[in-house]
Amino acid sequence: MDDRVFMDAEIRPNRSLSERGFIILICIITVLNCCSAAVFLSVGATLIPIFLGADVLAIAVAFMVSFAAGRQIERVLVTDRAVQVIRETPRWRQVVWESPTAFTRVSVRTEEDDRAVDVRLALSNRDAPVAAALNPTERAEFARALDDAIRKARSARW
């Protein structure tokens, strides 16, 4: 018997800079650092270009780490039997939370202006964060939709 799916949400982190934008940005930084290096070399400061090169390398590595984190997907699946949270990248897939739908609850911690700061799935004394990549408004909407999907899945079982 196939489980009925009540929610299959895919959460992807938002990145404001595309890979093409990154290439343009790193080219501009490289050109500016090369011009600065030429000025420093002309006055005899021979070690400064090494630090400028390390600066470009550090910026490139930071963006590469950010792009790798941006490829991680969080999938939330609610069926009539179970709630699952799965983290995926192009290379691996890992189930980080699995619990029976009947006993799973959604807990939301909010700030004073009703912005959702933290959304968690809870079961007994265990809990797991979910939808951390969303902004507070989207997180609150997601928490309501997740809670609604769990309630519908529970009522479908009975």
GIZI-V901756 format. One record per residue. N is the residue number from 1. RES is the residue in three letters. SS is DSSP state (H for helix, E for strand, - for the rest). PHI is phi in whole degrees, -180 to 180 (none if undefined). OMEGA is omega in degrees with one decimal (999 if undefined). Layout:
n=<N/N>
res=<RES/RES>
ss=<SS/SS>
phi=<PHI/PHI>
omega=<OMEGA/OMEGA>
//
This chain:
n=<1/2/3/4/5/6/7/8/9/10/11/12/13/14/15/16/17/18/19/20/21/22/23/24/25/26/27/28/29/30/31/32/33/34/35/36/37/38/39/40/41/42/43/44/45/46/47/48/49/50/51/52/53/54/55/56/57/58/59/60/61/62/63/64/65/66/67/68/69/70/71/72/73/74/75/76/77/78/79/80/81/82/83/84/85/86/87/88/89/90/91/92/93/94/95/96/97/98/99/100/101/102/103/104/105/106/107/108/109/110/111/112/113/114/115/116/117/118/119/120/121/122/123/124/125/126/127/128/129/130/131/132/133/134/135/136/137/138/139/140/141/142/143/144/145/146/147/148/149/150/151/152/153/154/155/156/157/158>
res=<MET/ASP/ASP/ARG/VAL/PHE/MET/ASP/ALA/GLU/ILE/ARG/PRO/ASN/ARG/SER/LEU/SER/GLU/ARG/GLY/PHE/ILE/ILE/LEU/ILE/CYS/ILE/ILE/THR/VAL/LEU/ASN/CYS/CYS/SER/ALA/ALA/VAL/PHE/LEU/SER/VAL/GLY/ALA/THR/LEU/ILE/PRO/ILE/PHE/LEU/GLY/ALA/ASP/VAL/LEU/ALA/ILE/ALA/VAL/ALA/PHE/MET/VAL/SER/PHE/ALA/ALA/GLY/ARG/GLN/ILE/GLU/ARG/VAL/LEU/VAL/THR/ASP/ARG/ALA/VAL/GLN/VAL/ILE/ARG/GLU/THR/PRO/ARG/TRP/ARG/GLN/VAL/VAL/TRP/GLU/SER/PRO/THR/ALA/PHE/THR/ARG/VAL/SER/VAL/ARG/THR/GLU/GLU/ASP/ASP/ARG/ALA/VAL/ASP/VAL/ARG/LEU/ALA/LEU/SER/ASN/ARG/ASP/ALA/PRO/VAL/ALA/ALA/ALA/LEU/ASN/PRO/THR/GLU/ARG/ALA/GLU/PHE/ALA/ARG/ALA/LEU/ASP/ASP/ALA/ILE/ARG/LYS/ALA/ARG/SER/ALA/ARG/TRP>
ss=<-/-/-/-/E/E/E/E/E/E/E/E/-/-/-/-/-/-/H/H/H/H/H/H/H/H/H/H/H/H/H/H/H/H/H/H/H/H/H/H/H/H/-/-/-/-/-/H/H/H/H/H/H/H/H/H/H/H/H/H/H/H/H/H/H/H/H/H/H/H/-/-/E/E/E/E/E/E/E/-/-/E/E/E/E/E/E/E/-/-/-/-/E/E/E/E/E/E/E/E/H/H/H/-/E/E/E/E/E/E/-/-/-/-/-/E/E/E/E/E/E/E/E/-/-/E/E/E/E/-/-/-/-/-/-/H/H/H/H/H/H/H/H/H/H/H/H/H/H/H/H/H/H/H/H/H/H/->
phi=<none/-80/-76/-81/-96/-105/-156/-138/-100/-117/-109/-116/-65/-88/-121/-80/-112/-77/-67/-65/-62/-63/-62/-64/-62/-68/-66/-64/-64/-64/-62/-63/-68/-67/-64/-64/-63/-63/-65/-67/-65/-68/-97/96/-89/-80/-86/-60/-60/-65/-68/-66/-66/-64/-64/-64/-63/-64/-65/-64/-65/-62/-68/-63/-64/-64/-66/-64/-67/-71/-86/-80/-112/-111/-112/-112/-121/-118/-117/-70/-106/-148/-114/-126/-121/-122/-104/-132/-130/-61/-102/-145/-142/-139/-83/-102/-153/-149/-153/-68/-60/-62/-115/-88/-130/-106/-116/-125/-102/-119/-89/-64/-99/61/-90/-74/-90/-146/-116/-136/-93/-132/-151/54/-102/-107/-153/-145/-71/-144/64/-68/-78/-87/-77/-56/-66/-64/-63/-65/-64/-64/-61/-64/-65/-66/-62/-64/-64/-66/-62/-64/-66/-64/-70/-71/-71/-101>
omega=<179.9/175.9/174.8/-178.6/179.7/175.1/172.3/-174.9/177.6/-177.6/178.6/177.0/178.5/174.8/-175.8/-179.6/178.4/178.6/176.0/176.8/177.3/-179.8/178.3/-179.5/-177.7/175.6/178.7/179.2/179.4/179.4/179.1/178.2/176.6/176.9/177.9/179.6/179.0/178.4/-178.7/176.8/-179.1/177.5/173.7/177.9/-172.2/-178.9/-177.0/178.4/177.4/178.7/176.9/175.9/177.0/177.7/178.3/178.7/179.8/178.3/179.8/179.4/179.7/178.3/177.7/177.0/178.6/178.5/177.5/177.4/179.6/178.1/179.0/-178.1/172.8/-179.0/177.8/-175.9/177.6/174.3/179.3/179.6/-171.3/171.3/179.9/169.7/-175.5/174.8/-176.8/165.8/176.1/-176.3/-175.4/179.3/-176.5/174.1/-177.9/177.9/172.6/-179.4/177.3/-178.0/-175.2/-174.9/-177.4/176.2/179.2/175.6/-177.4/173.8/-176.6/172.5/-176.9/179.4/176.5/173.5/-178.9/-179.8/-173.7/175.9/-178.2/168.4/-176.2/176.1/-177.2/-179.4/177.8/171.4/-179.3/177.8/178.7/175.9/179.8/-178.4/-178.8/174.5/-173.8/179.4/178.4/179.8/178.7/177.8/179.3/179.7/178.0/-179.8/178.8/178.3/177.8/179.4/178.7/178.1/178.4/179.5/177.2/-177.1/178.7/179.6/-174.9/999>
//
